[in-house]
Amino acid sequence: MKLSKDFIFHSMGDESVLVPSGNAKFSGMVRGNKTLGVVLDLLQCETTEAEIVAAMRARFSAPDGAIERDVKDAIQKLRDVGAIEE
């Protein structure tokens, strides 16, 4: 999976923003924290959920299961707005 070319990602400090281009069916803006920014950055290239989780574990310390839940939730929300190409 990877980020759809119909979306533009920008990270500013601790905030991440994803906006659709004119070709996307979603109209609005997705705002998130640094965690979402890392997920979106990793989705710039073809990747898997497991690879995203591994990269997040290398970068952040969190209780067991927290990173997996956060990644799963972020990916689902991105799928819901059509931002992920499978």
C-alpha positions as CSV (number, residue, x, y, z in Angstrom):
1,M,0.0,0.0,0.0
2,K,1.0,3.6,-0.5
3,L,-0.3,7.1,-0.3
4,S,-2.6,8.0,-3.2
5,K,-1.1,10.5,-5.7
6,D,-4.4,12.4,-5.3
7,F,-3.3,13.6,-1.8
8,I,-0.6,16.0,-0.7
9,F,1.2,15.5,2.7
10,H,2.9,18.2,4.7
11,S,4.4,18.1,8.1
12,M,5.0,21.2,10.2
13,G,6.7,20.5,13.5
14,D,4.4,18.3,15.6
15,E,1.5,18.7,13.2
16,S,0.8,16.8,10.0
17,V,-1.7,17.8,7.3
18,L,-3.0,15.8,4.4
19,V,-5.1,17.5,1.7
20,P,-6.7,16.2,-1.4
21,S,-5.8,17.4,-4.9
22,G,-8.6,18.2,-7.3
23,N,-8.8,14.6,-8.4
24,A,-9.6,13.1,-5.0
25,K,-13.2,12.3,-4.1
26,F,-12.6,13.4,-0.5
27,S,-13.0,17.1,0.2
28,G,-11.5,18.4,3.4
29,M,-8.3,18.1,5.4
30,V,-6.9,15.4,7.6
31,R,-4.9,16.9,10.5
32,G,-2.8,14.8,12.9
33,N,0.2,14.7,15.2
34,K,3.8,13.6,14.7
35,T,2.7,9.9,14.7
36,L,0.5,10.4,11.7
37,G,3.3,12.3,10.0
38,V,5.6,9.3,10.4
39,V,2.9,7.0,9.0
40,L,2.2,9.3,6.0
41,D,6.0,9.7,5.4
42,L,6.4,5.9,5.3
43,L,3.4,5.7,2.9
44,Q,5.2,7.8,0.3
45,C,6.7,4.5,-0.9
46,E,5.1,1.1,-1.2
47,T,5.0,-0.5,2.3
48,T,3.1,-2.8,4.6
49,E,1.4,-2.3,7.9
50,A,4.0,-4.5,9.6
51,E,6.8,-2.4,8.1
52,I,5.2,0.8,9.4
53,V,4.8,-0.7,12.9
54,A,8.5,-1.8,12.9
55,A,9.6,1.7,11.9
56,M,7.4,3.3,14.6
57,R,8.8,0.9,17.2
58,A,12.3,1.9,16.2
59,R,11.4,5.6,16.7
60,F,9.0,5.7,19.6
61,S,8.7,4.0,23.0
62,A,5.1,2.9,23.8
63,P,3.3,0.2,25.9
64,D,2.7,-3.2,24.2
65,G,0.1,-3.0,21.5
66,A,-0.2,0.8,21.5
67,I,1.8,1.3,18.3
68,E,0.0,-1.5,16.5
69,R,-3.4,0.1,17.5
70,D,-2.3,3.6,16.5
71,V,-1.0,2.4,13.1
72,K,-4.1,0.3,12.4
73,D,-6.4,3.3,13.3
74,A,-4.4,5.7,11.2
75,I,-4.4,3.4,8.2
76,Q,-8.1,2.8,8.5
77,K,-8.9,6.5,8.7
78,L,-6.7,7.1,5.6
79,R,-8.5,4.3,3.8
80,D,-11.9,5.8,4.7
81,V,-11.0,9.1,2.9
82,G,-9.5,7.3,0.0
83,A,-5.9,8.3,0.7
84,I,-4.3,4.9,0.3
85,E,-3.7,2.9,-2.8
86,E,-3.7,-0.8,-2.2
